[in-house]
Amino acid sequence: MRWLVLVAVLVSCKSHDRAQPLAELARTCTQGGDLGCPRPILYVRDLDASRHYYHDRLGFKLDWTDGDPPDFGAVSRGETQLFMCERCQGNAGSWLWVFTADVDRLHAELVERGAQIKAAPANKPWGVREMQVVDPDGNVLRIASPLEK
């Protein structure tokens, strides 16, 4: 099954050779023998602009791009890596949840960087302190840390 998912990622955007970075990821992520290393693929209207927003405003590292001109790429921060596909694979406005040790510290950093904050950190009844950040395509990152007991 995991190979079917990898093959779908490899052929779904315009036909380009994405084998090198994805092949390396596939080798790393299959060492546990079951599903591993999920990578959301975000629909973006402009890959270059989106990658720079994640880098400049959200502090992500620019990992790689593929295509001529590039239409698929990846950014990462900590243990979170996001794939982006320009005008393909899904719809804008996806939501994903990631965790951080200190959501208030991260919020302060992102405000200083000029990120678009959808919701400031707040304690939630499900036991986390959570904020929401939105990207230029309407994709939302719900970022949470555990409530201290």
KESERO-705160 format. One record per atom (N, C-alpha, C): residue number from 1; residue in three letters; atom name; y, z, x. Coordinates in pm, 1 decimal, decimal comma, padded with zeros to 6 digits. Example, Ala and Ser with C-alpha at 12.3 -4.5 7.8 and 13.67 -1.06 7.14 Angstrom:
2
NODE   num   residu   atome          y          z          x
NODE     1      ALA       N   -00569,0    00780,0    01319,0
NODE     1      ALA      CA   -00450,0    00780,0    01230,0
NODE     1      ALA       C   -00330,0    00780,0    01320,0
NODE     2      SER       N   -00225,0    00708,0    01285,0
NODE     2      SER      CA   -00106,0    00714,0    01367,0
NODE     2      SER       C    00003,0    00787,0    01290,0
REM end
This chain:
149
NODE   num   residu   atome          y          z          x
NODE     1      MET       N   -00119,7    00000,0    00082,0
NODE     1      MET      CA    00000,0    00000,0    00000,0
NODE     1      MET       C    00126,0    00000,0    00086,3
NODE     2      ARG       N    00126,6    00085,0    00191,8
NODE     2      ARG      CA    00247,8    00091,3    00274,2
NODE     2      ARG       C    00276,4   -00042,1    00341,5
NODE     3      TRP       N    00170,8   -00119,5    00370,4
NODE     3      TRP      CA    00195,1   -00250,0    00431,9
NODE     3      TRP       C    00255,3   -00346,4    00330,5
NODE     4      LEU       N    00219,5   -00331,6    00203,4
NODE     4      LEU      CA    00280,9   -00415,6    00100,7
NODE     4      LEU       C    00430,0   -00386,5    00090,4
NODE     5      VAL       N    00466,8   -00259,6    00098,4
NODE     5      VAL      CA    00608,0   -00221,9    00093,5
NODE     5      VAL       C    00681,6   -00280,6    00213,9
NODE     6      LEU       N    00622,6   -00269,1    00331,4
NODE     6      LEU      CA    00685,6   -00323,2    00451,8
NODE     6      LEU       C    00700,5   -00474,4    00441,7
NODE     7      VAL       N    00598,4   -00543,6    00393,2
NODE     7      VAL      CA    00606,8   -00688,4    00379,1
NODE     7      VAL       C    00716,9   -00724,8    00279,7
NODE     8      ALA       N    00728,7   -00650,1    00170,4
NODE     8      ALA      CA    00833,7   -00676,8    00072,4
NODE     8      ALA       C    00971,6   -00662,3    00134,7
NODE     9      VAL       N    00990,6   -00560,7    00216,7
NODE     9      VAL      CA    01119,3   -00542,1    00284,2
NODE     9      VAL       C    01145,7   -00658,0    00378,7
NODE    10      LEU       N    01043,1   -00702,9    00447,9
NODE    10      LEU      CA    01060,9   -00808,9    00546,9
NODE    10      LEU       C    01099,9   -00942,7    00486,3
NODE    11      VAL       N    01055,3   -00971,5    00365,0
NODE    11      VAL      CA    01080,5   -01103,6    00308,8
NODE    11      VAL       C    01180,4   -01105,3    00194,7
NODE    12      SER       N    01227,3   -00992,9    00147,0
NODE    12      SER      CA    01305,5   -00990,3    00025,4
NODE    12      SER       C    01449,2   -01037,8    00039,0
NODE    13      CYS       N    01520,0   -01004,3    00145,8
NODE    13      CYS      CA    01652,8   -01061,1    00166,0
NODE    13      CYS       C    01632,3   -01201,2    00220,4
NODE    14      LYS       N    01738,0   -01270,2    00243,8
NODE    14      LYS      CA    01728,2   -01404,5    00300,3
NODE    14      LYS       C    01624,9   -01404,1    00411,9
NODE    15      SER       N    01556,3   -01508,5    00428,6
NODE    15      SER      CA    01443,9   -01513,1    00521,8
NODE    15      SER       C    01490,0   -01506,1    00667,1
NODE    16      HIS       N    01483,8   -01388,1    00724,9
NODE    16      HIS      CA    01519,7   -01364,7    00864,5
NODE    16      HIS       C    01409,4   -01283,0    00929,6
NODE    17      ASP       N    01403,0   -01284,1    01060,0
NODE    17      ASP      CA    01303,7   -01207,0    01133,1
NODE    17      ASP       C    01353,8   -01065,5    01154,8
NODE    18      ARG       N    01304,1   -00972,4    01073,1
NODE    18      ARG      CA    01342,3   -00832,0    01084,3
NODE    18      ARG       C    01232,2   -00753,2    01155,0
NODE    19      ALA       N    01138,8   -00821,6    01214,9
NODE    19      ALA      CA    01017,5   -00759,0    01265,5
NODE    19      ALA       C    01043,0   -00652,3    01369,8
NODE    20      GLN       N    01133,2   -00671,6    01463,8
NODE    20      GLN      CA    01144,5   -00575,0    01572,4
NODE    20      GLN       C    01182,5   -00435,2    01525,8
NODE    21      PRO       N    01298,7   -00412,1    01461,8
NODE    21      PRO      CA    01329,2   -00274,3    01424,1
NODE    21      PRO       C    01234,7   -00220,1    01317,5
NODE    22      LEU       N    01191,8   -00304,7    01225,3
NODE    22      LEU      CA    01101,7   -00256,4    01120,7
NODE    22      LEU       C    00961,8   -00233,3    01172,9
NODE    23      ALA       N    00917,0   -00315,7    01264,7
NODE    23      ALA      CA    00784,2   -00294,7    01322,2
NODE    23      ALA       C    00778,9   -00162,2    01397,4
NODE    24      GLU       N    00883,9   -00131,9    01471,1
NODE    24      GLU      CA    00890,3   -00004,2    01542,7
NODE    24      GLU       C    00889,2    00112,7    01443,5
NODE    25      LEU       N    00967,1    00100,7    01337,4
NODE    25      LEU      CA    00970,7    00204,7    01234,4
NODE    25      LEU       C    00833,9    00220,5    01169,8
NODE    26      ALA       N    00767,4    00109,7    01140,3
NODE    26      ALA      CA    00634,9    00115,8    01078,1
NODE    26      ALA       C    00535,1    00187,5    01168,1
NODE    27      ARG       N    00540,3    00161,6    01297,6
NODE    27      ARG      CA    00449,2    00231,1    01390,3
NODE    27      ARG       C    00476,4    00381,2    01391,4
NODE    28      THR       N    00603,8    00417,5    01395,8
NODE    28      THR      CA    00641,1    00558,5    01400,4
NODE    28      THR       C    00605,0    00631,7    01271,6
NODE    29      CYS       N    00630,3    00567,4    01159,0
NODE    29      CYS      CA    00617,5    00634,8    01029,9
NODE    29      CYS       C    00476,3    00639,9    00974,9
NODE    30      THR       N    00382,4    00570,6    01034,5
NODE    30      THR      CA    00245,9    00571,5    00981,8
NODE    30      THR       C    00154,2    00662,4    01061,8
NODE    31      GLN       N    00207,6    00737,0    01153,8
NODE    31      GLN      CA    00124,7    00823,3    01236,5
NODE    31      GLN       C    00062,2    00937,6    01157,6
NODE    32      GLY       N    00122,8    00976,4    01045,7
NODE    32      GLY      CA    00068,5    01084,5    00963,9
NODE    32      GLY       C   -00046,3    01040,9    00875,9
NODE    33      GLY       N   -00071,5    00910,7    00864,3
NODE    33      GLY      CA   -00185,3    00861,8    00788,9
NODE    33      GLY       C   -00159,6    00844,2    00640,4
NODE    34      ASP       N   -00045,1    00886,8    00589,9
NODE    34      ASP      CA   -00013,6    00870,6    00448,4
NODE    34      ASP       C    00128,1    00815,3    00439,9
NODE    35      LEU       N    00190,1    00824,9    00326,1
NODE    35      LEU      CA    00326,8    00776,1    00311,4
NODE    35      LEU       C    00420,6    00853,8    00402,6
NODE    36      GLY       N    00519,5    00788,2    00457,9
NODE    36      GLY      CA    00613,5    00856,8    00544,9
NODE    36      GLY       C    00741,0    00777,1    00564,0
NODE    37      CYS       N    00845,6    00846,8    00603,1
NODE    37      CYS      CA    00973,8    00786,2    00639,1
NODE    37      CYS       C    01032,6    00697,2    00530,0
NODE    38      PRO       N    01054,0    00746,9    00411,6
NODE    38      PRO      CA    01115,0    00661,1    00309,3
NODE    38      PRO       C    01252,8    00613,4    00353,9
NODE    39      ARG       N    01285,7    00491,2    00320,8
NODE    39      ARG      CA    01414,7    00432,7    00355,8
NODE    39      ARG       C    01472,6    00366,1    00232,2
NODE    40      PRO       N    01569,5    00428,9    00168,7
NODE    40      PRO      CA    01632,7    00361,0    00055,5
NODE    40      PRO       C    01702,8    00234,7    00103,9
NODE    41      ILE       N    01700,2    00132,3    00021,2
NODE    41      ILE      CA    01770,6    00008,0    00051,2
NODE    41      ILE       C    01885,1   -00002,1   -00048,0
NODE    42      LEU       N    02006,8    00011,1    00002,3
NODE    42      LEU      CA    02124,3    00009,0   -00083,9
NODE    42      LEU       C    02178,5   -00132,8   -00097,2
NODE    43      TYR       N    02208,9   -00171,5   -00218,8
NODE    43      TYR      CA    02275,6   -00297,6   -00244,8
NODE    43      TYR       C    02422,0   -00280,9   -00205,2
NODE    44      VAL       N    02472,5   -00371,9   -00122,8
NODE    44      VAL      CA    02614,1   -00369,7   -00083,5
NODE    44      VAL       C    02672,1   -00509,3   -00098,7
NODE    45      ARG       N    02799,3   -00516,5   -00133,4
NODE    45      ARG      CA    02866,5   -00646,7   -00147,5
NODE    45      ARG       C    02904,2   -00705,4   -00011,9
NODE    46      ASP       N    02938,8   -00619,5    00083,5
NODE    46      ASP      CA    02985,4   -00664,5    00214,7
NODE    46      ASP       C    02921,5   -00573,5    00319,2
NODE    47      LEU       N    02818,0   -00624,2    00386,8
NODE    47      LEU      CA    02741,8   -00543,0    00481,4
NODE    47      LEU       C    02831,1   -00485,3    00590,2
NODE    48      ASP       N    02915,5   -00566,7    00649,3
NODE    48      ASP      CA    03000,7   -00519,1    00758,0
NODE    48      ASP       C    03093,4   -00407,0    00710,9
NODE    49      ALA       N    03158,1   -00425,7    00597,0
NODE    49      ALA      CA    03249,0   -00323,0    00544,5
NODE    49      ALA       C    03173,6   -00194,4    00511,3
NODE    50      SER       N    03056,3   -00206,8    00452,1
NODE    50      SER      CA    02978,1   -00088,1    00416,1
NODE    50      SER       C    02930,4   -00012,8    00539,2
NODE    51      ARG       N    02881,1   -00085,8    00638,3
NODE    51      ARG      CA    02836,8   -00020,3    00761,6
NODE    51      ARG       C    02952,6    00054,3    00827,3
NODE    52      HIS       N    03070,4   -00006,1    00827,4
NODE    52      HIS      CA    03184,9    00060,3    00888,9
NODE    52      HIS       C    03231,8    00180,8    00807,2
NODE    53      TYR       N    03220,8    00175,8    00675,2
NODE    53      TYR      CA    03253,1    00293,2    00593,5
NODE    53      TYR       C    03158,6    00408,2    00629,6
NODE    54      TYR       N    03029,0    00379,2    00635,1
NODE    54      TYR      CA    02932,2    00484,7    00669,2
NODE    54      TYR       C    02957,2    00538,8    00809,8
NODE    55      HIS       N    02996,4    00454,0    00901,5
NODE    55      HIS      CA    03024,9    00497,9    01038,1
NODE    55      HIS       C    03156,5    00575,5    01045,4
NODE    56      ASP       N    03263,5    00513,6    01000,3
NODE    56      ASP      CA    03397,5    00571,9    01016,7
NODE    56      ASP       C    03422,8    00690,3    00924,8
NODE    57      ARG       N    03377,9    00682,6    00800,6
NODE    57      ARG      CA    03409,4    00786,2    00701,4
NODE    57      ARG       C    03300,0    00891,7    00685,9
NODE    58      LEU       N    03173,8    00851,7    00708,9
NODE    58      LEU      CA    03062,8    00945,0    00686,5
NODE    58      LEU       C    02992,3    00987,8    00815,0
NODE    59      GLY       N    03032,8    00933,2    00929,1
NODE    59      GLY      CA    02978,0    00976,6    01057,0
NODE    59      GLY       C    02839,3    00925,9    01089,2
NODE    60      PHE       N    02796,1    00818,3    01025,9
NODE    60      PHE      CA    02665,0    00760,7    01054,5
NODE    60      PHE       C    02671,5    00675,9    01180,9
NODE    61      LYS       N    02558,1    00661,2    01245,7
NODE    61      LYS      CA    02543,5    00574,0    01361,4
NODE    61      LYS       C    02506,2    00434,2    01309,9
NODE    62      LEU       N    02561,0    00330,5    01371,5
NODE    62      LEU      CA    02525,5    00192,8    01337,4
NODE    62      LEU       C    02397,8    00158,4    01413,4
NODE    63      ASP       N    02287,2    00143,1    01342,7
NODE    63      ASP      CA    02157,7    00122,6    01409,0
NODE    63      ASP       C    02132,2   -00023,3    01445,9
NODE    64      TRP       N    02129,7   -00110,4    01347,4
NODE    64      TRP      CA    02099,8   -00250,5    01373,8
NODE    64      TRP       C    02137,1   -00336,5    01254,0
NODE    65      THR       N    02149,0   -00465,8    01278,3
NODE    65      THR      CA    02166,4   -00563,8    01171,7
NODE    65      THR       C    02072,0   -00679,9    01200,1
NODE    66      ASP       N    02050,9   -00760,4    01096,5
NODE    66      ASP      CA    01967,1   -00877,2    01112,9
NODE    66      ASP       C    02022,8   -00990,1    01027,4
NODE    67      GLY       N    02004,4   -01111,6    01074,3
NODE    67      GLY      CA    02048,1   -01230,3    01003,6
NODE    67      GLY       C    02160,9   -01298,8    01077,7
NODE    68      ASP       N    02184,4   -01423,0    01042,3
NODE    68      ASP      CA    02291,8   -01500,0    01104,6
NODE    68      ASP       C    02361,3   -01579,9    00995,7
NODE    69      PRO       N    02465,7   -01525,0    00936,9
NODE    69      PRO      CA    02530,3   -01397,0    00967,8
NODE    69      PRO       C    02447,3   -01279,8    00913,5
NODE    70      PRO       N    02469,5   -01159,7    00966,4
NODE    70      PRO      CA    02391,1   -01043,6    00923,0
NODE    70      PRO       C    02403,1   -01018,4    00772,7
NODE    71      ASP       N    02287,5   -00993,2    00708,3
NODE    71      ASP      CA    02284,9   -00958,0    00566,8
NODE    71      ASP       C    02198,0   -00835,7    00539,5
NODE    72      PHE       N    02141,9   -00777,3    00643,3
NODE    72      PHE      CA    02054,2   -00660,3    00630,0
NODE    72      PHE       C    02078,9   -00571,6    00750,4
NODE    73      GLY       N    02082,1   -00441,1    00730,4
NODE    73      GLY      CA    02106,5   -00352,4    00842,8
NODE    73      GLY       C    02071,0   -00209,5    00810,9
NODE    74      ALA       N    02091,2   -00123,5    00910,1
NODE    74      ALA      CA    02058,2    00017,2    00894,2
NODE    74      ALA       C    02163,9    00103,7    00962,1
NODE    75      VAL       N    02186,6    00219,9    00901,2
NODE    75      VAL      CA    02272,4    00323,9    00957,6
NODE    75      VAL       C    02194,5    00454,3    00951,6
NODE    76      SER       N    02229,6    00549,6    01037,7
NODE    76      SER      CA    02158,6    00677,2    01034,6
NODE    76      SER       C    02249,7    00792,0    01074,9
NODE    77      ARG       N    02211,7    00907,8    01027,5
NODE    77      ARG      CA    02276,8    01032,2    01067,0
NODE    77      ARG       C    02170,8    01140,0    01057,9
NODE    78      GLY       N    02152,0    01213,3    01166,8
NODE    78      GLY      CA    02046,1    01313,9    01168,4
NODE    78      GLY       C    01911,8    01247,7    01142,1
NODE    79      GLU       N    01836,2    01301,6    01046,3
NODE    79      GLU      CA    01705,5    01246,2    01011,6
NODE    79      GLU       C    01712,3    01148,6    00894,5
NODE    80      THR       N    01832,5    01110,2    00853,3
NODE    80      THR      CA    01849,5    01020,1    00739,5
NODE    80      THR       C    01884,3    00880,8    00788,6
NODE    81      GLN       N    01804,7    00783,1    00748,1
NODE    81      GLN      CA    01836,1    00644,7    00777,8
NODE    81      GLN       C    01841,1    00568,3    00646,1
NODE    82      LEU       N    01945,4    00487,3    00631,6
NODE    82      LEU      CA    01964,0    00406,8    00511,7
NODE    82      LEU       C    01963,1    00260,2    00549,5
NODE    83      PHE       N    01890,5    00180,0    00472,3
NODE    83      PHE      CA    01896,2    00035,6    00486,9
NODE    83      PHE       C    01999,8   -00016,0    00388,4
NODE    84      MET       N    02064,1   -00126,6    00424,1
NODE    84      MET      CA    02161,8   -00192,3    00338,0
NODE    84      MET       C    02130,6   -00340,5    00334,9
NODE    85      CYS       N    02139,8   -00399,2    00217,1
NODE    85      CYS      CA    02115,2   -00541,6    00201,8
NODE    85      CYS       C    02233,4   -00602,9    00126,7
NODE    86      GLU       N    02294,9   -00704,2    00186,7
NODE    86      GLU      CA    02413,7   -00765,3    00128,1
NODE    86      GLU       C    02376,5   -00856,5    00012,3
NODE    87      ARG       N    02420,7   -00815,6   -00106,4
NODE    87      ARG      CA    02404,2   -00893,1   -00229,9
NODE    87      ARG       C    02258,5   -00924,4   -00263,3
NODE    88      CYS       N    02169,3   -00833,0   -00230,4
NODE    88      CYS      CA    02028,5   -00850,2   -00267,1
NODE    88      CYS       C    01962,8   -00713,3   -00283,0
NODE    89      GLN       N    01845,3   -00711,7   -00338,0
NODE    89      GLN      CA    01763,0   -00592,5   -00356,9
NODE    89      GLN       C    01830,7   -00485,5   -00439,7
NODE    90      GLY       N    01815,0   -00496,2   -00568,6
NODE    90      GLY      CA    01863,4   -00392,7   -00657,3
NODE    90      GLY       C    02005,9   -00413,4   -00702,5
NODE    91      ASN       N    02068,0   -00302,9   -00738,7
NODE    91      ASN      CA    02203,5   -00304,8   -00792,1
NODE    91      ASN       C    02286,1   -00197,3   -00724,0
NODE    92      ALA       N    02415,4   -00220,8   -00721,4
NODE    92      ALA      CA    02505,2   -00117,0   -00669,0
NODE    92      ALA       C    02498,3    00004,1   -00761,1
NODE    93      GLY       N    02532,9    00118,5   -00708,1
NODE    93      GLY      CA    02535,8    00240,1   -00788,3
NODE    93      GLY       C    02410,5    00324,5   -00777,9
NODE    94      SER       N    02334,4    00309,1   -00672,0
NODE    94      SER      CA    02215,5    00393,4   -00651,1
NODE    94      SER       C    02258,6    00535,7   -00617,3
NODE    95      TRP       N    02171,0    00629,9   -00643,7
NODE    95      TRP      CA    02193,4    00770,2   -00608,4
NODE    95      TRP       C    02080,8    00813,5   -00516,5
NODE    96      LEU       N    02113,7    00891,8   -00414,4
NODE    96      LEU      CA    02010,9    00951,3   -00331,7
NODE    96      LEU       C    02052,4    01092,9   -00292,9
NODE    97      TRP       N    01954,5    01172,6   -00262,6
NODE    97      TRP      CA    01974,5    01313,4   -00232,9
NODE    97      TRP       C    01934,3    01336,5   -00088,1
NODE    98      VAL       N    02021,9    01401,9   -00012,5
NODE    98      VAL      CA    01990,4    01441,1    00124,7
NODE    98      VAL       C    02032,5    01586,1    00144,7
NODE    99      PHE       N    01973,3    01649,6    00243,8
NODE    99      PHE      CA    02001,6    01789,7    00270,0
NODE    99      PHE       C    02075,6    01806,2    00402,1
NODE   100      THR       N    02154,0    01910,5    00410,0
NODE   100      THR      CA    02223,6    01948,4    00532,0
NODE   100      THR       C    02220,4    02100,2    00541,5
NODE   101      ALA       N    02234,3    02153,4    00660,7
NODE   101      ALA      CA    02230,5    02299,0    00679,2
NODE   101      ALA       C    02353,3    02366,8    00619,2
NODE   102      ASP       N    02470,0    02302,2    00624,0
NODE   102      ASP      CA    02594,9    02363,7    00578,2
NODE   102      ASP       C    02681,3    02259,9    00508,4
NODE   103      VAL       N    02666,3    02251,6    00376,9
NODE   103      VAL      CA    02738,8    02150,6    00299,7
NODE   103      VAL       C    02890,2    02171,3    00306,3
NODE   104      ASP       N    02936,3    02294,8    00318,2
NODE   104      ASP      CA    03080,6    02319,0    00326,5
NODE   104      ASP       C    03139,5    02266,9    00457,8
NODE   105      ARG       N    03068,9    02285,9    00566,2
NODE   105      ARG      CA    03113,1    02232,1    00694,7
NODE   105      ARG       C    03117,0    02079,9    00690,4
NODE   106      LEU       N    03011,7    02020,4    00634,4
NODE   106      LEU      CA    03006,6    01874,8    00624,7
NODE   106      LEU       C    03117,9    01823,1    00532,9
NODE   107      HIS       N    03143,0    01890,8    00424,2
NODE   107      HIS      CA    03250,6    01851,6    00332,4
NODE   107      HIS       C    03384,3    01847,9    00405,8
NODE   108      ALA       N    03413,2    01952,9    00482,2
NODE   108      ALA      CA    03539,3    01957,5    00557,2
NODE   108      ALA       C    03548,8    01839,3    00654,4
NODE   109      GLU       N    03438,4    01809,9    00722,8
NODE   109      GLU      CA    03437,0    01696,1    00815,3
NODE   109      GLU       C    03463,2    01564,7    00742,4
NODE   110      LEU       N    03395,3    01544,6    00629,6
NODE   110      LEU      CA    03408,6    01418,6    00557,8
NODE   110      LEU       C    03547,3    01401,8    00495,9
NODE   111      VAL       N    03606,6    01510,9    00449,7
NODE   111      VAL      CA    03744,2    01504,3    00399,0
NODE   111      VAL       C    03837,3    01460,8    00511,3
NODE   112      GLU       N    03819,6    01519,2    00628,2
NODE   112      GLU      CA    03903,0    01483,5    00743,5
NODE   112      GLU       C    03884,3    01336,7    00783,9
NODE   113      ARG       N    03763,6    01285,5    00767,7
NODE   113      ARG      CA    03734,9    01146,1    00802,2
NODE   113      ARG       C    03785,4    01048,3    00696,2
NODE   114      GLY       N    03823,9    01099,4    00578,9
NODE   114      GLY      CA    03873,4    01013,0    00471,8
NODE   114      GLY       C    03766,0    00959,4    00379,4
NODE   115      ALA       N    03651,2    01026,9    00371,9
NODE   115      ALA      CA    03544,4    00984,6    00281,7
NODE   115      ALA       C    03588,0    01003,5    00136,6
NODE   116      GLN       N    03529,6    00924,6    00048,6
NODE   116      GLN      CA    03558,8    00937,0   -00094,0
NODE   116      GLN       C    03464,8    01043,0   -00152,3
NODE   117      ILE       N    03520,9    01159,5   -00181,2
NODE   117      ILE      CA    03442,9    01270,9   -00235,8
NODE   117      ILE       C    03442,0    01259,3   -00387,6
NODE   118      LYS       N    03324,2    01249,8   -00445,7
NODE   118      LYS      CA    03308,9    01241,6   -00590,8
NODE   118      LYS       C    03309,3    01380,7   -00652,8
NODE   119      ALA       N    03247,5    01476,3   -00583,2
NODE   119      ALA      CA    03243,2    01615,4   -00630,2
NODE   119      ALA       C    03239,7    01707,2   -00508,4
NODE   120      ALA       N    03330,3    01803,3   -00505,2
NODE   120      ALA      CA    03335,8    01902,1   -00396,5
NODE   120      ALA       C    03213,9    01994,1   -00403,9
NODE   121      PRO       N    03183,4    02064,1   -00295,6
NODE   121      PRO      CA    03068,4    02155,1   -00297,4
NODE   121      PRO       C    03079,9    02258,7   -00409,5
NODE   122      ALA       N    02968,0    02279,1   -00476,8
NODE   122      ALA      CA    02960,2    02377,8   -00584,7
NODE   122      ALA       C    02818,0    02431,3   -00590,8
NODE   123      ASN       N    02805,8    02559,2   -00626,5
NODE   123      ASN      CA    02674,4    02619,8   -00644,0
NODE   123      ASN       C    02611,7    02564,3   -00771,3
NODE   124      LYS       N    02484,7    02528,1   -00763,0
NODE   124      LYS      CA    02412,9    02470,6   -00876,4
NODE   124      LYS       C    02301,6    02565,1   -00920,2
NODE   125      PRO       N    02267,6    02563,5   -01048,8
NODE   125      PRO      CA    02164,3    02656,1   -01098,4
NODE   125      PRO       C    02026,0    02627,7   -01041,4
NODE   126      TRP       N    02005,9    02512,9   -00978,6
NODE   126      TRP      CA    01874,8    02481,9   -00919,7
NODE   126      TRP       C    01863,0    02530,9   -00776,1
NODE   127      GLY       N    01957,0    02617,8   -00733,0
NODE   127      GLY      CA    01941,2    02689,0   -00606,5
NODE   127      GLY       C    01999,5    02622,5   -00483,7
NODE   128      VAL       N    02090,4    02528,0   -00501,9
NODE   128      VAL      CA    02154,7    02463,9   -00387,9
NODE   128      VAL       C    02306,0    02462,6   -00407,8
NODE   129      ARG       N    02375,5    02442,5   -00299,3
NODE   129      ARG      CA    02519,4    02415,4   -00301,9
NODE   129      ARG       C    02531,2    02266,8   -00271,6
NODE   130      GLU       N    02593,3    02192,7   -00361,5
NODE   130      GLU      CA    02586,2    02047,2   -00357,3
NODE   130      GLU       C    02724,1    01983,6   -00368,1
NODE   131      MET       N    02739,8    01871,6   -00296,6
NODE   131      MET      CA    02858,2    01787,4   -00313,0
NODE   131      MET       C    02809,7    01645,1   -00334,8
NODE   132      GLN       N    02901,8    01558,8   -00377,9
NODE   132      GLN      CA    02868,8    01418,9   -00397,2
NODE   132      GLN       C    02973,6    01332,9   -00327,3
NODE   133      VAL       N    02925,8    01230,9   -00256,7
NODE   133      VAL      CA    03010,7    01137,2   -00184,7
NODE   133      VAL       C    02974,4    00997,6   -00235,6
NODE   134      VAL       N    03075,0    00912,6   -00251,9
NODE   134      VAL      CA    03050,0    00776,5   -00301,2
NODE   134      VAL       C    03094,9    00675,4   -00196,8
NODE   135      ASP       N    03021,8    00563,1   -00190,3
NODE   135      ASP      CA    03059,2    00457,9   -00096,0
NODE   135      ASP       C    03134,4    00346,1   -00169,6
NODE   136      PRO       N    03183,4    00245,4   -00098,9
NODE   136      PRO      CA    03263,1    00140,5   -00163,9
NODE   136      PRO       C    03188,6    00062,2   -00272,4
NODE   137      ASP       N    03056,4    00065,8   -00272,8
NODE   137      ASP      CA    02978,3   -00005,5   -00373,3
NODE   137      ASP       C    02934,1    00082,7   -00489,0
NODE   138      GLY       N    02978,4    00208,0   -00490,5
NODE   138      GLY      CA    02941,6    00298,7   -00598,5
NODE   138      GLY       C    02811,0    00372,2   -00576,7
NODE   139      ASN       N    02748,2    00355,4   -00459,6
NODE   139      ASN      CA    02628,2    00432,3   -00428,2
NODE   139      ASN       C    02670,0    00576,7   -00399,8
NODE   140      VAL       N    02593,8    00671,4   -00452,3
NODE   140      VAL      CA    02630,0    00812,8   -00442,6
NODE   140      VAL       C    02528,7    00888,4   -00358,2
NODE   141      LEU       N    02578,9    00965,2   -00262,4
NODE   141      LEU      CA    02496,0    01056,4   -00184,4
NODE   141      LEU       C    02518,9    01197,0   -00238,7
NODE   142      ARG       N    02413,5    01257,6   -00291,4
NODE   142      ARG      CA    02417,4    01398,4   -00330,4
NODE   142      ARG       C    02371,3    01475,2   -00206,9
NODE   143      ILE       N    02458,9    01557,1   -00153,2
NODE   143      ILE      CA    02429,2    01627,2   -00028,3
NODE   143      ILE       C    02428,3    01776,0   -00057,3
NODE   144      ALA       N    02319,2    01843,3   -00020,9
NODE   144      ALA      CA    02302,1    01983,3   -00060,1
NODE   144      ALA       C    02248,0    02068,2    00053,7
NODE   145      SER       N    02279,7    02196,2    00045,7
NODE   145      SER      CA    02219,3    02295,1    00133,6
NODE   145      SER       C    02172,2    02409,8    00045,7
NODE   146      PRO       N    02075,8    02488,4    00095,2
NODE   146      PRO      CA    02023,1    02597,5    00012,7
NODE   146      PRO       C    02128,2    02706,0   -00006,0
NODE   147      LEU       N    02124,6    02767,7   -00123,6
NODE   147      LEU      CA    02210,3    02883,4   -00147,6
NODE   147      LEU       C    02155,5    03000,7   -00066,5
NODE   148      GLU       N    02243,0    03071,8   -00002,5
NODE   148      GLU      CA    02198,8    03189,9    00073,6
NODE   148      GLU       C    02160,0    03298,4   -00026,0
NODE   149      LYS       N    02051,6    03365,1    00002,8
NODE   149      LYS      CA    02002,7    03472,1   -00086,3
NODE   149      LYS       C    02054,7    03604,6   -00039,5
REM end
